Amino acid sequence: MKNTWTWALALALAGCNAPQPPATPAAATGTAADLDQARAFLAQVYATYYPDVPLEDVLPDDQVYAPALLAAMEANSQANDGEVGYLDADPLCQCQDTAQDLRQLAFTLTPLDGGRLRATAHLADPVAPLALDLTLSRQKGQWRIADIASPAEPSLLKALERDTETARQRP
């Protein structure tokens, strides 16, 4: 009996010195709660994407976009002296006016590095198909859209930055 307790104690102590898996940071993504929160955020964003939506229902940009993307949009507008600039359509629907009801748009969520998520959406509409990859990042505990990719543009953020630089170099 004494040997059994000795072995049990030895095994328990050995377990204390065993290498431990790295701790998961609090901001890690991919948990069920993260995915649920991201889906709820996207549902809220797209809740106003239907024909004839009242303007008071549209979320303010700072509740949709991450600060870096908002700053790039603002810089692009300023560099183009208030003209349209790079953005001549709503990047979230690739449209001028919402002609479709996108409230039920479904997303596939994939964890990325740095605590971010990719939200992929495809709408197989023969008249106005939609294919987007939204990069989501947390800003003060809330999901925001940090970048948007479409088949025509792999990164809205980089495209805005390029266009802004080009506009600033014009005489």
Steps between C-alpha positions, in 0.01 A plus 500: 500500500786735588654444153168586333480834682865571428446439128182709495680788670799469263271505194307798633820695564635407158183642345569832671829530313364380167500760221170685490327604179530872431228710655235620260487878491174658608456651155535169315239438237321194386309415814127448470440828686732691263326358195156573645601861579645546152183361339286732715718796396465411131123452537481848657710653221295338224164559673466822301591351163165479329322725249362829635663475842438809715826694540457524878533119516847496341782446750759777532832417333686485833273212605580311180861566401827467693687828563774429242247441221300808603820707499590372152152591371526850648855554369389390154208742502726787611768415243236514228377843615153377588453326167390138490852358522552128505168408661222552250275230645413350836780250565274277713267419213710608201201712397375859476159436651391180665281326245517168679395382841831406664363462853520123474849494348685202647868507586764234544733608781866400510747594776806697386818597681503795736157430647321579173232316304423471131131513413437364151171563323379393158165598354425314177262759358498489118441878478724623783727226636697580812825347620678659794761415760473728799789508745363557848706628791409591854500865598440561869331161529273551197535347156568745217580457130873556451518420128282385211609280212303430184588321177588840348703630797694281745521776764288812527739641760803467272306631199395810697858557614632466142235731358559755776874504429433544126251782566749680725764491226275672246578866439 
